[in-house]
Amino acid sequence: MTKKFSPEIDAFIRTYVKDLEDGVAAIFAGAGFSKSCGFVNWSELLSEIAEELGLKVELEHDLISVAQYHVNKKNSSTGLARKILEEFSEQAEPSEAHNIVARLPIRTYWTTNYDTLIEDSLKANYRVADTKRKVDDLVTTRPKRDAVVYKMHGDVSSPGAAILYKSQYEKYHKTHEAFVTALSGDLISKTFLFIGFSFTDPNLDYVLSRLHVPDDYRRTHYCFLRKEPAEPQWKEDADAAKYRQRRQEHHVRDLLRFGIQALLVDNYEDIPLILKEIESRFLKKTIFISGSAEEYGTWDKQEALNFVHSLSASLVKGGYRVVNGFGWGIGSAVINGALDAIYARPEKYSEDQLIMRPFPQVASHGQDIQELWHEYRHRMIGLSGIALFIFGNKINDNTIVNAGGVRIEFSITQEKGGIALPIGATGYMAKELADEMLANPAEHFSQHPWLEQALAKLADPAVDRTTIEKQVLSIIKKLGG
């Protein structure tokens, strides 16, 4: 069952999906983003340090000062740096939230964290990260990068150079001026989503206090915060609970000074659900076209190719991206239709709206060709949220049979949570899949009951070809694509 979000969260999701489409979405990750993966937050990180000083970390609100006190007492930051190294050297796996933001087409990631989870999740999702750990890194560019990770407070690989205590923060605008300049520019040109910052997080205060973005150039950014519960917590009385809520209200208003709108969630577990909804809505703007055709059944060949051509062009004109594996007898019409629409209005449509993934014909790295195709299909279909299935036949031993590869792509679509739309009127495997879905509506249409009737219309062989195209576009639009 899909979670129902508040109007405020839903409006944010719509805005952020649009920013993803425009290529201006960015992420700013704080300690809480990594905490779910097993890394400690600042209070936990400095609890032993505070004990050495005779302080109680739960009574301290300026934890950066606690770190400074330790450096003052020891006349060295070595112990503090070693503590950082110990905590962040242990390997942890990226969380679901890490993997979602890595899969999304976000090109800019900023973080105050010292761990490598963002880079690890990008790599796991076949992306090339250009990591900026120190000022010198800003002047170099990693070849073929498709994401930049700014680790503005350093990295676990060099704990001695990490930004850890108060005097380092106070001098940051001088020692790391290039980072401040880069961040200021990104805050003007991109929409940031701050994840993993509590309203008592010292990092957020220090970072924002060093940024001076003119009001005229300030855009709206967003920050997830857990809503303070009204009920007394632990040994609180009612007055203390009200005070805690009132303090959060002031903090939320204060964030507006920096153009940051707080998004209050009841539980931290809601954040991956929101990110998943962002991904789902974004992917529904990408349509995978599956199909192959050695013959076209009751359709005239040219009629069939014109249909595929027109459908592909209409998808591009509707603002969608089209993904295709260059299926036999279908792929060329998909390409030509999309390119005709793009080149007719290049100022409005982009070549990025056509994503071609021709299947490799030779196995490599010792992989069986069928295994390679299966992996390839997973990655290709993972780019989309809606899949269309057209015709679907091939020749086998001089006999026309339904294409097993189209069925595999149908299964992968469902496995990944995508929405499958077989156009049964085109016959062959598309009809076989449509018949199966319509025979078991409880399994296939529980989330969208109206889709059963719509799919039945697409399965009618007597339906007009132009009507099919209009019906497909209407369904995709209604699905929120």
C-alpha positions as CSV (number, residue, x, y, z in Angstrom):
1,M,0.0,0.0,0.0
2,T,1.4,3.4,-1.0
3,K,2.0,5.7,2.0
4,K,-0.1,8.9,1.8
5,F,2.1,12.0,2.4
6,S,1.1,15.3,3.8
7,P,0.3,18.1,1.2
8,E,3.6,19.8,2.1
9,I,5.7,16.6,1.5
10,D,3.8,15.9,-1.7
11,A,4.4,19.4,-3.0
12,F,8.1,18.9,-2.2
13,I,8.2,15.6,-4.1
14,R,6.7,17.2,-7.2
15,T,9.2,20.1,-7.1
16,Y,12.2,17.8,-6.5
17,V,11.2,15.5,-9.4
18,K,11.0,18.5,-11.7
19,D,14.4,19.6,-10.5
20,L,15.8,16.1,-11.2
21,E,14.4,16.3,-14.7
22,D,16.0,19.7,-15.2
23,G,19.4,18.5,-13.8
24,V,19.5,20.9,-10.9
25,A,18.8,18.6,-7.9
26,A,21.6,18.2,-5.2
27,I,22.0,16.4,-1.9
28,F,23.6,17.6,1.3
29,A,24.2,14.7,3.7
30,G,24.8,15.1,7.4
31,A,25.8,12.6,10.1
32,G,22.3,11.2,10.5
33,F,22.4,10.0,6.9
34,S,25.2,7.5,7.9
35,K,23.9,6.7,11.4
36,S,21.3,4.3,10.0
37,C,24.2,2.3,8.5
38,G,25.9,1.9,11.9
39,F,28.1,5.1,12.1
40,V,27.8,7.2,15.2
41,N,26.4,10.7,15.4
42,W,28.3,13.6,17.0
43,S,27.0,13.0,20.5
44,E,28.1,9.3,20.4
45,L,31.4,10.2,18.7
46,L,32.3,12.7,21.4
47,S,30.9,10.9,24.5
48,E,34.3,9.4,25.5
49,I,36.1,12.7,24.7
50,A,33.7,14.6,27.0
51,E,34.3,12.0,29.8
52,E,38.0,12.7,29.6
53,L,37.2,16.3,30.2
54,G,34.9,15.6,33.1
55,L,31.9,16.7,31.1
56,K,28.6,15.0,30.2
57,V,28.0,15.1,26.5
58,E,24.2,15.0,27.0
59,L,24.5,18.4,28.8
60,E,26.6,20.0,26.1
61,H,24.9,21.7,23.2
62,D,28.0,23.1,21.4
63,L,29.8,19.8,20.6
64,I,32.3,21.5,18.4
65,S,33.5,23.4,21.5
66,V,33.8,20.1,23.4
67,A,36.2,18.9,20.6
68,Q,38.1,22.1,21.0
69,Y,38.4,21.7,24.8
70,H,40.0,18.3,24.2
71,V,42.5,19.7,21.7
72,N,43.3,22.5,24.2
73,K,43.9,20.0,27.1
74,K,46.0,17.7,25.0
75,N,47.7,20.5,23.1
76,S,47.2,18.2,20.1
77,S,44.4,17.0,17.8
78,T,46.0,13.5,17.4
79,G,43.7,11.8,19.9
80,L,40.6,13.3,18.3
81,A,41.7,12.3,14.8
82,R,42.4,8.8,16.0
83,K,38.9,8.6,17.4
84,I,37.5,9.6,14.0
85,L,39.6,7.0,12.2
86,E,38.5,4.2,14.6
87,E,34.9,5.0,14.2
88,F,34.8,5.4,10.5
89,S,37.4,2.8,9.4
90,E,35.0,0.0,10.0
91,Q,33.2,-1.0,6.9
92,A,29.4,-0.5,6.7
93,E,27.0,-1.1,3.8
94,P,25.1,1.8,2.2
95,S,21.5,2.1,3.3
96,E,18.4,2.0,1.1
97,A,18.5,5.8,1.2
98,H,22.1,5.9,0.0
99,N,21.2,3.6,-2.9
100,I,18.2,5.6,-3.9
101,V,20.0,8.9,-4.1
102,A,22.8,7.2,-6.0
103,R,20.4,5.8,-8.6
104,L,18.8,9.2,-9.1
105,P,20.4,11.5,-11.8
106,I,21.9,13.7,-9.1
107,R,25.3,15.1,-10.1
108,T,26.2,17.1,-7.0
109,Y,26.6,15.7,-3.5
110,W,27.9,17.7,-0.5
111,T,28.6,16.1,2.9
112,T,30.1,16.9,6.2
113,N,30.6,13.2,6.9
114,Y,34.0,11.5,6.9
115,D,32.8,8.1,5.7
116,T,32.8,6.8,2.1
117,L,29.2,5.6,1.9
118,I,28.1,8.0,-0.8
119,E,31.0,7.1,-3.0
120,D,30.5,3.4,-2.3
121,S,26.8,3.6,-3.3
122,L,27.5,5.5,-6.4
123,K,30.1,2.9,-7.5
124,A,27.7,0.1,-6.7
125,N,25.2,1.7,-9.1
126,Y,27.8,2.0,-11.9
127,R,28.4,5.7,-11.5
128,V,31.8,7.5,-11.6
129,A,32.3,9.8,-8.6
130,D,34.8,12.6,-8.6
131,T,35.5,13.0,-4.8
132,K,36.8,16.4,-3.5
133,R,38.4,15.8,-0.1
134,K,40.7,18.8,0.1
135,V,41.1,22.2,-1.6
136,D,43.7,20.9,-4.1
137,D,41.1,18.4,-5.4
138,L,38.9,21.2,-6.7
139,V,41.3,22.1,-9.5
140,T,41.3,18.6,-11.0
141,T,38.5,16.7,-12.9
142,R,38.2,13.0,-12.9
143,P,37.6,11.7,-16.5
144,K,34.1,10.3,-17.3
145,R,32.7,11.5,-14.0
146,D,28.9,11.7,-13.7
147,A,28.8,12.9,-10.1
148,V,30.9,15.1,-7.8
149,V,31.1,14.4,-4.1
150,Y,32.3,17.4,-2.0
151,K,33.6,16.2,1.4
152,M,33.9,19.7,2.9
153,H,35.2,18.5,6.3
154,G,37.6,15.9,5.0
155,D,37.7,12.2,4.7
156,V,38.5,9.1,6.9
157,S,41.5,8.4,4.7
158,S,43.2,11.6,6.1
159,P,41.9,12.1,9.6
160,G,44.7,14.5,10.5
161,A,43.4,16.9,7.8
162,A,39.7,16.6,8.9
163,I,37.8,19.6,10.2
164,L,37.0,18.5,13.8
165,Y,37.2,21.3,16.3
166,K,36.1,24.9,16.8
167,S,39.1,26.8,15.7
168,Q,39.1,24.9,12.4
169,Y,35.5,25.8,11.9
170,E,36.2,29.5,12.7
171,K,39.0,29.6,10.1
172,Y,37.3,27.5,7.6
173,H,36.2,30.4,5.4
174,K,39.9,31.2,4.9
175,T,41.5,27.8,4.9
176,H,38.8,26.3,2.6
177,E,37.6,29.4,0.8
178,A,37.3,27.5,-2.5
179,F,34.9,25.1,-0.9
180,V,32.8,27.9,0.5
181,T,32.8,29.6,-2.9
182,A,31.8,26.3,-4.7
183,L,29.0,25.7,-2.2
184,S,27.7,29.2,-2.4
185,G,27.5,28.8,-6.2
186,D,25.7,25.5,-6.0
187,L,23.2,27.0,-3.5
188,I,22.3,29.6,-6.1
189,S,22.1,27.2,-9.1
190,K,20.8,24.0,-7.6
191,T,18.0,22.8,-5.3
192,F,19.5,21.1,-2.2
193,L,17.9,18.4,-0.1
194,F,19.5,18.3,3.3
195,I,19.4,14.8,4.8
196,G,20.7,13.7,8.2
197,F,20.9,17.0,10.0
198,S,19.2,17.3,13.4
199,F,18.2,20.9,14.5
200,T,21.0,20.7,17.1
201,D,23.6,19.5,14.6
202,P,26.6,21.9,15.0
203,N,27.8,21.2,11.5
204,L,24.7,22.7,9.9
205,D,25.0,25.9,12.0
206,Y,28.6,26.4,11.2
207,V,28.2,25.7,7.5
208,L,25.2,28.0,7.0
209,S,26.7,30.8,9.0
210,R,29.6,31.0,6.6
211,L,27.4,31.3,3.5
212,H,26.2,34.6,2.3
213,V,23.8,34.2,-0.6
214,P,22.1,37.4,-1.6
215,D,18.3,37.3,-1.1
216,D,17.8,38.1,-4.8
217,Y,19.6,34.9,-5.8
218,R,18.3,32.6,-3.0
219,R,16.3,29.6,-4.1
220,T,14.3,27.3,-1.9
221,H,16.1,24.3,-0.5
222,Y,14.7,21.5,1.7
223,C,15.7,19.8,4.9
224,F,14.2,16.7,6.6
225,L,13.6,17.1,10.3
226,R,11.9,14.7,12.7
227,K,8.9,16.4,14.1
228,E,9.2,16.8,17.9
229,P,6.4,14.6,19.5
230,A,3.9,16.3,21.7
231,E,4.0,13.6,24.3
232,P,6.6,13.9,27.1
233,Q,9.7,11.9,26.4
234,W,11.7,10.0,29.0
235,K,11.4,11.9,32.3
236,E,10.0,15.1,30.7
237,D,7.0,16.8,32.2
238,A,4.4,18.5,30.0
239,D,6.1,21.9,30.1
240,A,9.4,20.4,29.0
241,A,7.6,18.8,26.0
242,K,6.0,22.0,25.0
243,Y,9.3,23.8,25.3
244,R,11.0,21.3,23.0
245,Q,8.3,21.8,20.4
246,R,8.5,25.5,20.7
247,R,12.3,25.4,20.2
248,Q,11.8,23.4,17.0
249,E,9.3,25.9,15.7
250,H,11.8,28.7,16.2
251,H,14.5,26.6,14.5
252,V,12.2,25.9,11.5
253,R,11.6,29.6,11.1
254,D,15.3,30.4,11.4
255,L,16.2,28.0,8.6
256,L,14.1,30.2,6.2
257,R,16.8,32.8,6.6
258,F,19.0,30.5,4.5
259,G,16.2,29.6,2.1
260,I,15.7,26.2,3.7
261,Q,12.2,24.8,4.1
262,A,11.9,22.2,6.8
263,L,10.0,19.0,5.9
264,L,8.8,17.5,9.2
265,V,8.5,13.7,9.3
266,D,7.0,11.7,12.2
267,N,9.8,9.1,12.0
268,Y,13.2,8.8,10.4
269,E,11.9,5.7,8.7
270,D,9.6,7.9,6.6
271,I,12.6,9.4,4.8
272,P,13.5,6.4,2.7
273,L,9.8,6.1,1.8
274,I,9.8,9.7,0.5
275,L,13.0,9.1,-1.4
276,K,11.4,6.0,-2.9
277,E,8.4,8.0,-4.0
278,I,10.7,10.6,-5.6
279,E,12.4,7.8,-7.5
280,S,9.1,6.2,-8.5
281,R,7.7,9.4,-9.9
282,F,10.9,10.3,-11.7
283,L,11.1,6.8,-13.3
284,K,7.5,7.1,-14.6
285,K,8.8,9.8,-16.9
286,T,11.0,7.2,-18.6
287,I,9.2,4.6,-20.8
288,F,10.8,1.3,-21.7
289,I,9.6,-0.1,-25.1
290,S,10.0,-3.9,-25.2
291,G,9.3,-5.9,-28.4
292,S,10.5,-7.7,-31.4
293,A,8.9,-8.6,-34.7
294,E,9.8,-11.0,-37.4
295,E,6.2,-10.6,-38.6
296,Y,3.4,-8.4,-37.7
297,G,0.3,-10.7,-37.8
298,T,-2.9,-8.8,-38.7
299,W,-1.0,-5.6,-39.0
300,D,0.5,-4.5,-42.3
301,K,4.3,-4.1,-41.8
302,Q,4.4,-0.5,-42.7
303,E,1.3,0.2,-40.6
304,A,3.0,-1.4,-37.6
305,L,6.2,0.5,-38.1
306,N,4.3,3.8,-38.5
307,F,2.5,3.0,-35.3
308,V,5.7,2.4,-33.4
309,H,7.3,5.5,-35.0
310,S,4.3,7.7,-34.1
311,L,4.1,6.3,-30.5
312,S,7.8,7.0,-29.9
313,A,7.5,10.5,-31.2
314,S,4.5,11.2,-29.1
315,L,6.2,10.1,-26.0
316,V,9.1,12.5,-26.6
317,K,6.6,15.3,-27.3
318,G,4.9,14.5,-24.1
319,G,8.2,15.2,-22.2
320,Y,9.0,11.5,-21.6
321,R,12.3,9.7,-22.1
322,V,12.3,6.5,-24.2
323,V,14.5,3.5,-23.5
324,N,14.9,0.7,-26.0
325,G,17.1,-2.3,-26.5
326,F,16.9,-2.1,-30.3
327,G,14.5,-5.1,-30.6
328,W,14.5,-6.8,-34.0
329,G,11.8,-5.2,-36.3
330,I,10.9,-2.6,-33.7
331,G,14.1,-0.7,-32.7
332,S,14.6,1.3,-35.8
333,A,11.1,2.7,-35.7
334,V,11.5,3.7,-32.0
335,I,14.7,5.5,-32.8
336,N,13.4,7.3,-35.9
337,G,10.2,8.4,-34.2
338,A,12.0,9.8,-31.2
339,L,14.7,11.6,-33.3
340,D,12.1,13.0,-35.7
341,A,10.4,14.7,-32.7
342,I,13.7,15.8,-31.1
343,Y,15.2,17.3,-34.3
344,A,11.9,19.0,-35.3
345,R,12.0,21.0,-32.1
346,P,15.6,20.8,-30.7
347,E,15.0,23.9,-28.6
348,K,12.3,22.0,-26.8
349,Y,13.2,18.4,-26.9
350,S,16.6,16.8,-26.1
351,E,18.6,13.8,-27.3
352,D,18.7,12.8,-23.7
353,Q,15.1,11.7,-24.1
354,L,16.3,8.8,-26.2
355,I,18.2,6.1,-24.4
356,M,19.4,3.3,-26.6
357,R,20.9,0.1,-25.2
358,P,21.7,-2.3,-28.1
359,F,22.3,-5.8,-26.7
360,P,25.9,-7.0,-26.7
361,Q,26.5,-9.8,-29.2
362,V,29.7,-11.2,-27.8
363,A,30.3,-12.4,-24.2
364,S,33.1,-10.8,-22.3
365,H,35.0,-11.4,-19.0
366,G,34.2,-15.1,-19.1
367,Q,30.4,-14.4,-18.8
368,D,27.9,-16.6,-20.6
369,I,26.1,-14.5,-23.2
370,Q,22.7,-15.3,-21.6
371,E,23.9,-14.2,-18.2
372,L,25.3,-11.0,-19.8
373,W,21.9,-10.3,-21.4
374,H,20.1,-10.8,-18.2
375,E,22.3,-8.4,-16.3
376,Y,22.0,-6.0,-19.2
377,R,18.2,-6.2,-19.1
378,H,18.1,-5.5,-15.4
379,R,20.2,-2.3,-15.8
380,M,18.3,-1.1,-18.8
381,I,14.8,-1.7,-17.4
382,G,15.9,-0.1,-14.1
383,L,16.1,3.2,-15.9
384,S,12.3,3.2,-16.4
385,G,9.2,3.1,-14.4
386,I,6.7,2.1,-17.1
387,A,7.2,-0.6,-19.8
388,L,5.3,-1.0,-23.0
389,F,5.2,-4.5,-24.7
390,I,4.6,-4.6,-28.4
391,F,4.3,-7.6,-30.7
392,G,7.0,-10.0,-29.4
393,N,7.9,-12.7,-31.8
394,K,10.9,-14.3,-33.4
395,I,11.9,-17.0,-35.8
396,N,13.1,-20.3,-34.3
397,D,13.9,-23.3,-36.5
398,N,12.0,-21.6,-39.4
399,T,8.9,-21.2,-37.2
400,I,7.5,-18.0,-35.7
401,V,7.3,-18.3,-31.9
402,N,6.5,-15.8,-29.1
403,A,9.7,-14.1,-27.9
404,G,10.9,-15.4,-24.6
405,G,13.1,-12.3,-24.1
406,V,10.0,-10.1,-24.1
407,R,8.6,-12.3,-21.3
408,I,11.8,-12.0,-19.4
409,E,11.7,-8.2,-19.7
410,F,8.1,-8.3,-18.4
411,S,9.2,-10.3,-15.3
412,I,12.1,-7.9,-14.6
413,T,9.7,-4.9,-14.9
414,Q,7.4,-6.4,-12.3
415,E,10.3,-7.5,-10.1
416,K,11.6,-3.9,-10.0
417,G,8.2,-2.5,-9.2
418,G,7.6,-1.0,-12.6
419,I,4.2,-0.9,-14.3
420,A,3.8,-3.2,-17.3
421,L,1.5,-2.3,-20.2
422,P,1.4,-5.0,-22.8
423,I,-0.5,-3.8,-25.9
424,G,-2.4,-7.0,-26.6
425,A,-3.9,-5.7,-29.9
426,T,-0.4,-6.2,-31.4
427,G,-0.6,-9.9,-30.8
428,Y,2.1,-12.5,-30.0
429,M,3.8,-12.2,-26.6
430,A,2.2,-8.8,-26.0
431,K,-1.2,-10.5,-26.2
432,E,-0.1,-13.5,-24.1
433,L,1.0,-11.1,-21.3
434,A,-2.1,-9.0,-21.5
435,D,-4.3,-12.1,-21.3
436,E,-2.4,-13.3,-18.3
437,M,-2.8,-10.0,-16.5
438,L,-6.5,-9.6,-17.3
439,A,-7.1,-13.2,-16.1
440,N,-5.7,-12.4,-12.7
441,P,-6.8,-8.8,-11.9
442,A,-6.3,-9.2,-8.1
443,E,-2.5,-9.8,-8.7
444,H,-1.9,-7.2,-11.4
445,F,-4.3,-4.3,-10.7
446,S,-4.6,-3.9,-7.0
447,Q,-2.7,-0.7,-6.9
448,H,-4.4,0.8,-9.9
449,P,-7.9,-0.9,-10.3
450,W,-8.8,1.4,-13.3
451,L,-5.9,0.0,-15.2
452,E,-7.7,-3.3,-15.8
453,Q,-10.3,-1.8,-18.1
454,A,-7.8,0.4,-19.8
455,L,-5.5,-2.6,-20.6
456,A,-8.5,-4.5,-21.9
457,K,-9.1,-1.8,-24.5
458,L,-5.5,-2.1,-25.6
459,A,-6.0,-5.9,-26.0
460,D,-9.0,-5.5,-28.4
461,P,-7.7,-6.4,-31.9
462,A,-10.5,-4.3,-33.5
463,V,-9.4,-1.1,-31.8
464,D,-8.3,1.7,-34.1
465,R,-4.5,2.1,-34.3
466,T,-4.7,5.9,-33.6
467,T,-6.9,5.2,-30.6
468,I,-4.3,2.8,-29.2
469,E,-1.7,5.5,-29.2
470,K,-4.0,8.0,-27.5
471,Q,-5.0,5.4,-25.0
472,V,-1.4,4.5,-24.1
473,L,-0.5,8.2,-23.6
474,S,-3.6,8.7,-21.5
475,I,-2.7,5.8,-19.3
476,I,0.9,6.9,-18.8
477,K,-0.3,10.4,-17.9
478,K,-2.8,9.1,-15.4
479,L,-0.1,6.9,-13.8
480,G,1.7,10.1,-12.9
481,G,4.4,9.7,-15.5
